[in-house]
Amino acid sequence: MQALRDEQPDGGEDIAALESLTRVLVGIAWDCAHTAPPEVTFPQTRLLLILDSLGRVPSSRLAAALGVNASSVTRLADRLEALGYLKRGRDARNRSVVTVEVTEAGRQVVAQILEARQAAFQALLDRMSPAQRRAMTGAARRIVQAANSVPSIGTAGPGPL
């Protein structure tokens, strides 16, 4: 990991700290996503994580949440359905609308990923004093709050990693 630079003008030190934090958090998300079974690709893992948080939804809503087009969802869902991690259905009010939802097997994959992520976070927290943990928690909440107030950032993004 690249060490933070000492002093930089115009918030450079703050930006460098956030860049370092981003590398750590994305690295954790990436590594934990790869705890999914080997036949599940990273894009499919992402789909399962997002779909699990949404519940049963039309495939068009899932595509929007993923930030992809409907045909991409169809291809990803085909493989996940064949593996038993996702099931398709029809909307009771409009039979032309295809819905998707995570199966119990898919929820187990999601749980495995989230457990790995929580274990990684716990390993980080275990290396911090109680005062450092409180400071980190406060800073994390303030970053999320600030992100919510900047329309071009947002905190939802294209769904969880």
C-alpha positions in Angstrom: 0.0 0.0 0.0 1.3 3.4 -0.9 2.0 5.6 2.1 0.1 8.8 2.5 2.1 11.9 1.5 2.8 14.4 4.2 1.5 17.8 3.2 0.0 18.7 -0.1 -1.6 22.0 -1.1 -5.3 22.5 -1.8 -6.6 19.5 0.2 -4.1 17.1 -1.5 -3.4 15.4 1.8 -7.1 14.8 2.4 -7.6 13.6 -1.1 -4.6 11.2 -0.8 -6.1 9.8 2.4 -9.5 9.2 0.7 -7.7 7.6 -2.3 -5.9 5.2 0.1 -9.1 4.4 1.9 -10.8 3.8 -1.5 -8.1 1.2 -2.4 -8.6 -0.6 0.9 -12.4 -0.6 0.7 -12.6 -1.6 -2.9 -9.9 -4.2 -2.3 -12.0 -5.7 0.5 -15.2 -5.7 -1.6 -13.3 -7.2 -4.6 -11.7 -10.0 -2.5 -14.9 -10.8 -0.7 -16.9 -10.9 -3.9 -14.5 -13.6 -5.1 -15.5 -15.9 -2.2 -18.6 -16.8 -4.3 -18.4 -20.2 -5.9 -15.9 -20.3 -8.8 -18.7 -20.7 -11.5 -20.1 -17.3 -10.5 -18.4 -14.4 -12.2 -17.9 -11.0 -10.6 -20.7 -9.4 -12.7 -23.0 -12.2 -11.6 -21.9 -11.8 -8.0 -22.7 -8.1 -8.2 -26.1 -8.9 -9.7 -26.9 -11.3 -6.8 -25.8 -8.7 -4.2 -28.0 -6.0 -5.8 -31.0 -8.3 -6.4 -30.8 -9.6 -2.8 -31.1 -6.0 -1.6 -34.0 -5.2 -3.9 -36.0 -8.4 -3.5 -38.3 -9.6 -6.3 -38.3 -6.9 -9.0 -38.9 -6.6 -12.8 -35.7 -7.3 -14.7 -35.8 -3.7 -16.1 -35.6 -2.4 -12.5 -32.6 -4.7 -11.9 -30.9 -3.4 -15.1 -31.4 0.2 -13.9 -29.9 -0.7 -10.5 -26.9 -2.4 -12.1 -26.5 0.5 -14.6 -26.6 -1.9 -17.6 -29.1 -2.6 -20.4 -31.8 -5.2 -20.2 -30.0 -7.6 -22.5 -27.0 -7.7 -20.1 -29.3 -8.7 -17.2 -30.9 -11.4 -19.4 -27.4 -13.0 -20.1 -26.3 -12.7 -16.5 -29.7 -14.1 -15.2 -29.6 -17.0 -17.7 -26.5 -18.4 -16.2 -27.5 -17.7 -12.6 -30.9 -19.3 -13.1 -29.2 -22.4 -14.6 -27.0 -22.6 -11.5 -30.0 -22.3 -9.2 -29.1 -18.9 -7.7 -31.9 -16.9 -9.3 -35.4 -17.5 -10.5 -37.6 -15.7 -13.0 -41.3 -15.2 -12.7 -44.1 -13.0 -14.0 -45.7 -9.9 -12.5 -49.3 -10.9 -11.4 -50.6 -7.5 -12.6 -48.9 -7.6 -16.0 -47.9 -11.0 -17.3 -45.6 -9.5 -19.9 -43.3 -8.2 -17.1 -40.5 -10.6 -16.2 -39.5 -10.6 -12.6 -36.3 -11.9 -11.0 -35.5 -12.9 -7.5 -32.7 -14.6 -5.6 -33.3 -18.2 -4.6 -32.3 -19.7 -1.2 -29.1 -21.0 -2.8 -28.4 -17.5 -4.1 -29.0 -16.0 -0.6 -26.4 -18.4 0.7 -23.9 -17.1 -1.8 -24.8 -13.5 -0.8 -24.5 -14.4 2.9 -21.0 -16.0 2.3 -19.8 -12.8 0.6 -21.2 -10.5 3.3 -19.8 -12.7 6.1 -16.3 -12.5 4.4 -16.7 -8.7 4.2 -17.7 -8.3 7.8 -14.8 -10.5 8.9 -12.4 -8.3 6.9 -13.8 -5.2 8.5 -13.6 -6.8 11.9 -10.0 -7.6 11.3 -9.3 -4.0 10.6 -11.3 -2.8 13.6 -9.5 -5.2 15.9 -6.3 -3.4 15.1 -7.7 0.0 16.3 -8.1 1.3 19.8 -11.6 2.2 21.0 -10.9 5.9 20.5 -9.7 5.2 16.9 -12.8 3.1 16.2 -15.1 5.9 17.4 -13.2 8.5 15.3 -13.4 6.2 12.3 -17.1 5.6 12.8 -17.8 9.3 13.1 -15.6 10.1 10.0 -17.3 7.4 7.9 -20.8 8.7 8.8 -19.7 12.3 8.0 -18.3 11.1 4.6 -21.6 9.3 3.7 -23.6 12.3 4.9 -21.5 14.7 2.8 -21.8 12.4 -0.2 -25.6 12.4 0.1 -25.5 16.2 -0.2 -23.5 16.2 -3.5 -25.8 15.3 -6.3 -23.0 14.2 -8.6 -21.7 11.7 -6.1 -24.6 9.9 -4.4 -24.1 6.9 -2.2 -26.2 4.4 -4.0 -24.1 4.2 -7.1 -24.8 1.3 -9.4 -25.3 -1.1 -6.5 -23.2 -2.8 -3.9 -19.9 -4.5 -4.7 
